[in-house]
Amino acid sequence: MPDAWLELVLRQCILYSLPVVVSLSIVGLLQSKAKQQAPFDVFLWHGSYLPLLLGIVFHRGVLIALPQMSQPSLSQASRHVLIHFFLCGIGYLLYQWTMPSVSDYGLPPLHHWWSKIFMFYNLCMLCLHVLPLPGLFVGELICRYVWRGAASYRQYSVPLLCLAVVLTLLELSLGSWVIYPIYEQALSPSFGR
């Protein structure tokens, strides 16, 4: 049993690593253009990968790797939402582009899996911004208009996300109501026709 668990975790690390790193790199590059910040600070932050690693270890379906914001604000959060929206669309186009290379038998090629994960990860990050957590769009609305940017509120974002991942709260709420239905619809053959 531990061998099967370790094999699955290693396989998921291989499948998830490239799409997540590419996504966070693009977020970091676009964020650094706006804020004159070092471009790769966004994913060198240890808090980026903690929810993702917990999701892999506990076999959760929702992929979360939170990019570090150069400066927590509503404009930064809205920029993240737009970037993940466009990256999700690019992932969908890459997925459609890889469809002809999938044979009728055997496993699909690796780039097909990577395009699906690229689309799915960015969809998860896009939907995550409806949570009332700091660094996310709704959370930044709360910080600006309700708690007036309370610093004590901001320090709980990553621990609360990690707890939500471990306790399957993200899967039961955002996953089952928003992320999975959109993802299944996007993968259906009739979508976009």
C-alpha positions as CSV (number, residue, x, y, z in Angstrom):
1,M,0.0,0.0,0.0
2,P,2.7,2.6,0.8
3,D,4.5,1.7,-2.5
4,A,1.3,2.4,-4.5
5,W,0.8,5.7,-2.6
6,L,4.4,6.8,-3.3
7,E,4.1,5.8,-6.9
8,L,0.9,7.9,-7.3
9,V,2.5,10.9,-5.5
10,L,5.6,10.8,-7.7
11,R,3.5,10.4,-10.9
12,Q,1.4,13.4,-9.9
13,C,4.5,15.5,-9.1
14,I,5.8,14.7,-12.6
15,L,2.5,15.6,-14.2
16,Y,1.8,18.7,-12.2
17,S,5.2,20.3,-12.0
18,L,5.7,21.7,-15.5
19,P,2.2,23.2,-16.0
20,V,2.2,24.8,-12.5
21,V,5.8,26.2,-12.9
22,V,5.0,27.6,-16.3
23,S,1.8,29.2,-15.1
24,L,3.5,30.7,-12.0
25,S,6.4,31.9,-14.2
26,I,4.0,33.7,-16.6
27,V,2.1,35.2,-13.6
28,G,5.5,36.4,-12.1
29,L,6.7,37.9,-15.4
30,L,3.5,39.8,-16.0
31,Q,3.3,40.9,-12.4
32,S,6.9,42.1,-12.4
33,K,6.2,44.2,-15.5
34,A,3.6,46.1,-13.6
35,K,5.4,46.5,-10.3
36,Q,9.1,46.5,-11.2
37,Q,9.7,43.4,-9.1
38,A,12.1,40.5,-9.6
39,P,10.0,38.2,-11.9
40,F,10.6,34.9,-10.2
41,D,9.8,36.0,-6.6
42,V,6.2,34.9,-7.2
43,F,7.0,31.2,-7.2
44,L,10.2,31.1,-5.1
45,W,8.0,31.8,-2.1
46,H,7.5,28.7,0.0
47,G,3.8,29.4,0.5
48,S,3.3,28.9,-3.3
49,Y,3.8,25.2,-3.2
50,L,2.5,24.2,0.3
51,P,-1.2,23.8,-0.7
52,L,-0.2,22.0,-3.9
53,L,2.1,19.6,-2.1
54,L,-0.6,18.9,0.5
55,G,-3.1,18.3,-2.3
56,I,-0.8,15.8,-3.9
57,V,0.1,14.0,-0.7
58,F,-3.6,13.7,0.4
59,H,-4.8,13.0,-3.2
60,R,-7.0,16.0,-3.6
61,G,-8.6,17.0,-6.9
62,V,-8.3,20.8,-6.7
63,L,-4.8,22.1,-7.7
64,I,-3.8,25.2,-5.8
65,A,-0.4,26.9,-6.0
66,L,-0.9,30.4,-4.8
67,P,1.4,33.0,-6.4
68,Q,3.0,35.5,-4.1
69,M,1.6,39.0,-4.7
70,S,4.3,41.7,-4.9
71,Q,1.9,44.0,-3.0
72,P,-1.4,42.8,-1.7
73,S,-4.1,44.9,-3.2
74,L,-7.3,44.8,-5.1
75,S,-5.6,45.7,-8.4
76,Q,-3.0,42.9,-8.0
77,A,-5.8,40.4,-7.2
78,S,-7.8,41.5,-10.2
79,R,-4.6,41.2,-12.4
80,H,-4.2,37.6,-11.1
81,V,-7.8,36.8,-12.0
82,L,-7.3,38.1,-15.6
83,I,-4.0,36.3,-16.0
84,H,-5.4,33.0,-14.9
85,F,-8.4,33.5,-17.1
86,F,-6.3,33.9,-20.2
87,L,-4.0,31.0,-19.2
88,C,-7.0,28.8,-18.7
89,G,-8.1,29.7,-22.3
90,I,-4.6,29.0,-23.6
91,G,-4.6,25.6,-21.8
92,Y,-7.9,24.8,-23.5
93,L,-6.5,25.7,-26.9
94,L,-3.4,23.6,-26.2
95,Y,-5.7,20.7,-25.2
96,Q,-7.7,21.0,-28.4
97,W,-4.4,21.1,-30.4
98,T,-3.2,17.9,-28.8
99,M,-6.4,16.0,-29.4
100,P,-5.4,14.7,-32.9
101,S,-2.2,13.1,-31.4
102,V,-4.3,10.9,-29.0
103,S,-4.6,7.4,-30.4
104,D,-7.6,5.1,-29.8
105,Y,-5.6,2.8,-27.6
106,G,-2.9,3.2,-24.9
107,L,-2.1,6.2,-22.8
108,P,-2.2,9.7,-24.4
109,P,1.2,11.4,-24.9
110,L,2.6,13.5,-22.0
111,H,2.0,16.9,-23.7
112,H,-1.7,16.0,-23.8
113,W,-1.8,15.5,-20.0
114,W,0.2,18.7,-19.5
115,S,-2.2,20.8,-21.5
116,K,-5.2,19.4,-19.6
117,I,-3.4,20.1,-16.3
118,F,-2.4,23.6,-17.4
119,M,-6.0,24.3,-18.2
120,F,-7.3,22.7,-15.0
121,Y,-4.8,24.4,-12.7
122,N,-5.6,27.9,-14.1
123,L,-9.3,27.1,-13.8
124,C,-8.8,26.2,-10.2
125,M,-6.8,29.4,-9.5
126,L,-9.4,31.5,-11.3
127,C,-12.3,30.0,-9.2
128,L,-10.2,30.3,-6.0
129,H,-10.5,34.1,-6.2
130,V,-14.1,33.9,-5.0
131,L,-12.9,32.9,-1.5
132,P,-12.8,35.6,1.2
133,L,-9.1,35.1,1.8
134,P,-6.3,37.8,1.6
135,G,-4.5,37.8,-1.7
136,L,-7.6,36.7,-3.5
137,F,-10.1,39.0,-5.3
138,V,-13.0,38.7,-2.8
139,G,-10.6,38.7,0.1
140,E,-9.0,41.9,-1.1
141,L,-12.4,43.5,-1.5
142,I,-13.0,42.6,2.2
143,C,-9.6,44.0,3.1
144,R,-10.3,47.3,1.4
145,Y,-14.0,47.9,2.3
146,V,-14.7,45.9,5.5
147,W,-11.5,45.5,7.5
148,R,-9.5,48.4,5.9
149,G,-6.5,46.3,5.1
150,A,-6.0,44.7,8.4
151,A,-2.5,43.2,8.6
152,S,-3.6,40.5,11.0
153,Y,-6.1,39.2,8.4
154,R,-3.5,38.9,5.7
155,Q,-1.2,36.5,7.6
156,Y,-3.8,33.7,7.6
157,S,-4.2,33.2,3.9
158,V,-1.8,30.3,3.3
159,P,-2.6,28.4,6.5
160,L,-6.3,28.7,5.8
161,L,-5.9,27.5,2.2
162,C,-3.7,24.5,3.4
163,L,-6.4,23.6,6.0
164,A,-9.1,23.8,3.3
165,V,-7.1,21.5,1.0
166,V,-6.4,18.9,3.8
167,L,-10.0,18.9,5.0
168,T,-11.4,18.6,1.4
169,L,-13.3,21.9,1.8
170,L,-12.2,23.1,-1.6
171,E,-13.3,20.0,-3.3
172,L,-16.7,19.9,-1.6
173,S,-17.4,23.6,-2.2
174,L,-15.6,25.2,-5.2
175,G,-14.7,21.8,-6.7
176,S,-18.1,20.2,-6.9
177,W,-20.1,23.4,-7.6
178,V,-17.9,25.3,-10.0
179,I,-14.5,23.8,-11.0
180,Y,-15.5,20.2,-11.9
181,P,-18.7,21.1,-13.9
182,I,-16.8,23.8,-15.9
183,Y,-13.9,21.4,-16.5
184,E,-16.2,18.5,-17.6
185,Q,-18.1,20.9,-19.9
186,A,-14.8,22.1,-21.5
187,L,-13.6,18.5,-22.1
188,S,-16.9,17.4,-23.7
189,P,-16.8,17.0,-27.5
190,S,-19.7,19.4,-28.1
191,F,-18.2,22.3,-26.2
192,G,-17.5,25.3,-28.4
193,R,-19.4,24.0,-31.4
